[in-house]
Structure formats: structure tokens, C-alpha cells
Amino acid sequence: MQSSDPESRQQERQQSKFSNNIKDNSSNITNPFKKPDTISYQNGDSVSSPPPQSSSTQHIPPQSQTSPPTYSRGMTQSSPNENGDSNGKPFRSWSATKKKINEWKGSRKLVLVIVAIALLLDNMLLTTVVPIIPEFLYDIRHPDAPLDSFPRTPLSLATPPPPTPPPCKGNGPNNSTSGYDESDMSTIVSNENNTYDKEAEERHKELVGETVEVGLMFASKAFVQLLVNPIVGPLTHRIGYSIPMFAGFVIMFISTLIFAFGRSYSVLFIARALQGIGSSCSSVSGMGMLADRYTDDKERGNAMGIALGGLALGVLIGPPFGGIMYEFVGKSAPFLILAALALGDGLLQLCMLEPSVVQSQDDPPSLKTLISDPYILIAAGSITFANMGIAMLEPSLPIWMVDNMGASRWEQGVSFLPASISYLIGTNLFGPLGHKIGRWLAAFIGLGVIGFCLLLVG
């Protein structure tokens, strides 16, 4: 028993050694059918896992298992994500901008801005012509003797230029220094005075007679607008507000270009009358659009005040803008600038309002019903008398300033600044104030102030 124990132990040692050799050899043999371990990513790339290391370095941190592969300089990923690139930035800004534009299209604040700009440009064109037309009409009728050829002095204080001294006849003791005696000199001076007085008197008559023609031209816009307003009102009920609004821009743009290049009274008269059609389309559809968007009474009053603030700003800027540009640049310059601004407003309407036909199912009130409404009559009368004073000053004040004060073109335009500034303040003040104290009281106060100021002007 004892002798067999060493032999069995030796056999066991040999078997264990043989099995260890087999394991070592099998570890060096690679299986060609075994797939390598891979790491997949969402973008479609895959990276083979590194070969196993020693037991001390086989543990891989969680961060390295999920980190994306690195690329050498100049290499890009083969497949972009759904936003267009790896970060999703090129198209994200455009999509956000497009979404913002779509939100603004239905915004009533944008409608308020568009209406205010349209009223501003309409009234800038209305008042820009005030310091330009009277003197321009005189100059085209007297190309050889425009107003610039006369000294810019008041007619009542105007004195003729000093007479040109005649040449000397000689230097003898019997000859006077001037070569003429005192009777000859007085005759020359009196003749020159008579000639200058006649020219001044003719200029005065021309300017006074021109007042009627300028007044008729300025009134043509209001007269045409008075006729077109009752037509545009029912039209907006049938086709909506956006198409008449855009039509008003087109007509005003054409009228502005005619003013820029017109060189005769008849052409300028047509341009002024055409402006009345465009103004009717813009004002009626614009105010109706605001009333449709702002249903609350207080909000509607504030919105109307802001829109009329744009109107007042146009009245404020127009006269000095026209006078200064006509004085230092030329007659066409202010109208070309207005045409460019009107073109921008038209593009804004085309992109944001997207003019289209919108029919209303409700029947509009008849013209007879509107005329018989006492509140509408009172409001229309108040607006008529409130604008009558400034309408009388527009054709007469510039000519009177030239005739009696010798005013320059820019001075004629600046003379309307006080009325324009007060109008701008009043439109922003009486909107909220009328809601608090009553609109009838606000209108009554305004008419009282206008009547007092007209007495002072007269």
C-alpha cells in the first residue's frame, strides 16, 4: 500500500502538467469564426473594442464606454442628424425665425404698426407739398424771373438796389464828379425805383392770384376722398380690409412718383386727386382693421390714439421735410424718398397681411342709417371743423410769408411745426383721457382750443 502511493502521485502530477500544456496551447489559437466585440453609436459608427489587458487594467470606466469616437483633423461624420449637422444649428435658427414670423402674422400689434406707418406716409405726402407747390408753380410760369431772382425781403420794406453810377464825362473844372448834374441823377434813380416797384407789384399780384389755384389743388384731395369713402366702406365688408389697404399703398406710390416728376399744374392736380383715392383706401380699411382686432372699448381707444399718432407724426415731419429738401436738394428729392418708404410699407403688407378676399356674412348698415345716426353726425362735424382751420392755412400761409416776409422755403415749412407738435401731443393725450372724462368732453375741449387759436391767427 505504501509503495503504490508514490506512483499514483507521480501519475497525477504528469496528468496535471499535460492538461496545463493543452490549455496554454489552446489560448494561443484564435477562432476565425468568432466576431470581434464592437461598440455601436446612434450616428451609425462602430469602433472595435481594444484587446484585453492584464487583470489590473481590464476595468473600463463608464464614461469611456459611452464616449463618441474621436476624429482626426479634416475628417467629418458620414451621416448628419435630422437637423442638418452634428449640432443641429444651421436650420434651427431659420425654423425659429419662421415660427416667429408666423406668430407675428396673426398679431394685432403688427396690424397696428402697419396702419400707423400707412397713415404716417399718407400725411407726410399730404403736408410735404405745402411749402413746395406755391413757389414751384410760380417758377414754372416765370422761368426767366423765378422767386429766387428777387431779394428775400418783405415787400413792404423792400428797397430797390442802388443805381449804377454813370461814367464820368471829364475832369475839367466845369464838369461835376459824376459827369451828370443832380437833375439827371434824380431822373435815373426815379426811373429805377419805378421799374422795381412795378416788378414788385406784379409779383405781389401773381402770388395773390396763385392762392386760389393752390387752394383748389389742395382741396382736390379732400374732395375726392369725400366721394370715395362711402364706396370703400361697403367694399371692405365684401372683400375684407387687406386688399383695399394694399390698393391704397399702390395708388399712393403712383401719386408720389407723379409729384416727383410732374412739371405742370394739371399733372400735379391729377397727382393730388389721385392721392385722395389712396388715402381713402388706407384710412378706411386701416381704421376698420383696428376696430376689428381690438374689440375692447378701452383697448380700441388706445389703439386709435397710437394710429393717429402716426398720422400726427406725418403732419409734423412733412412741412419742414419738404421745405428743407426743396431748398437744399431739389423738388423731386422729398417725393422720391417718400416713394421708397411707401414701397417698404407695401412689402411689409404683402408679407405679413397677405392680402386676400375675406367675406363677411353679416349685412352692413346702409348709408342712410349711418347718416341718420346723431353720434356719427356729431363726430363727422367735429372732424370737419377741426381740420378746416389748418386746411385754410396750408395754401395761404406760405404765399403770404413769401409776399410779406420774404421767407425762404425751409422757413415756410418750419412755420407749421407748432401746429404739428401740438397735434402729435393731442392724439396721444386725448385717447386715454377721452376714456376717463368722456369722449364728448374731450371733443368739446379740442374744438374750443381750435376756435381760440384761429381767432389769434386772424
Secondary structure, 3 states (H helix, E strand, C coil): CCCHHHHHHHHHHHHHHHHHHHHHHHHCCCCCCCCCCEEECCCCCEEECCCCCCCCCCCCCHHHHHCCCCCCCCCCCCCCCCCCCCCCCCCHHHHHHHHHHHHHHCCHHHHHHHHHHHHHHHHHHHHHCCCCHHHHHHHHHCCCCCHHHCCCCCHHHCCCCCCCCCCCCCCCCCCCCCCCCHHHHHHHHHHHHHHHHHHHHHHHHHHHHHHHHHHHHHHHHHHHHHHHHHHHHHHHHHHCCHHHHHHHHHHHHHHHHHHHHCCCHHHHHHHHHHHHHHHHHHHHHHHHHHHHHCCCHHHHHHHHHHHHHHHHHHHHHHHHHHHHHHHHCCCCHHHHHHHHHHHHHHHHHHHHHCCCCCCCCCCCCCHHHHHCCHHHHHHHHHHHHHHHHHHHHHHHHHHHHHHHHCCCHHHHHHCCHHHHHHHHHHHHHHHHHHHHHCHHHHHHHHHHHHHHHHHHHC
